[in-house]
């Protein structure tokens, strides 16, 4: 009795991954084993970097707030401490956006905590 192989499903699986590796360099785009390994490694990088993105954005916000705070004559840590003491609850994302796009509002917040 001949061996039954579900070629339709296995070919569809290969085709799906090869479509997703389109645009990769060299054999990574068209050789099945290389493409599969590259694609799987890419998924692990994507998983890792979805978490790292949050860290890097927070670091960016802190740098922007620090730069704007120093123009007003205080450091980032002093500003954040005074904000907490004054009971002003504003997150770093919004504070950094104000510092970049609306310096007058940022200055008003700094004046309120001085």
N, C-alpha and C positions, 0 to 999 in steps of 0.2 A: 504494500500500500504506500503510495507516495506521501511524502511529508507535506503537511499543510503549513504554509507560511502566509501570514497576513501582509502581503507586500503593499497593499494600498495604504494601510496605516503607517507602516515604517517609512514608506516613501513620503507620505504627507508630513510626518514628523521631521524628516531630513529637510524637506522643502521649506517648512516653516522656519527652521533655524537658519538655513542658508539665505532666506529672504531677509532675516533680521541682521545677518552679518554683511549685507550688501554695503559697499563703501569702505570695508576694511582693507588693509594693505596686503598685497601678495596672496599667499595661499590661504590666509585667514578668511577670505571671502568665498572660496569655491571648493576647497578640499574639506570633505565632511569632518574628519577627525580633528583637524586643526581648527576649523570653524566652530565645532561644538565646544572644544576646550576654551577657545577665546570667548565665546558667547557666555559660557558658564562663569568664567572669571570676571567678565564684565558685569554680570548680575551681582557678584559678591562686592565688587567695587561700588556699584550703585547703592546697595544696601548700606555699606559702610559710610558712603559719602552723604546719604540722606541725613545721617546723624551728625557728621562733621560740618555740614552746611550750617546747622544751628549754632555750632560753636564759632564758626568763622564770622557769621553775621553779628553775633553778640560782640565779638572782638572789634569788628568794624564800627558798630554803634558806640562802643566805649571810646575808641580813638576819636571819633567825630565829636562826641560830647566833651572829651578832654581838650581838644583843640579849641572849641568854642568857649569853654569855661576859662581857659587860660587867656583868651582875649578879654575876658571880663575880670581878670585878676585873681582867679582861684583855680586850684587843681581839681581834677575829676573826683578824687576821693573826698575832698573837703565839700564839694558841691553835693555829692550824693549823701554825705552825712548830714548836711544841713537840710536837704530835702526831706530826709527821713524824720529829722527832729521837728521840722515845721509841719509835718503831717501831710505833705504834698505827695500823693501817690500817682506818679507818672512813670510809665515804663521806659526803658532805654531806647526802644525802637521809636517811640513817639518823640522823645527828647532829642534824639539824633536827627530825626526828620525836621523838627523845629529849628535845630541848630543850623542845618544846611539850607532849608527852604524859607524859613521865616525867622531871621535873626532878631527882629524886634520882639517877637513873642518870647524867644529864648532869653533875651536880655531882661524882659519883664519878670520872668520866673526867677532869674538870678537875683534881681533887685529885691524880690519878695523874700528870699531866704537870707539875704545879707544882714 
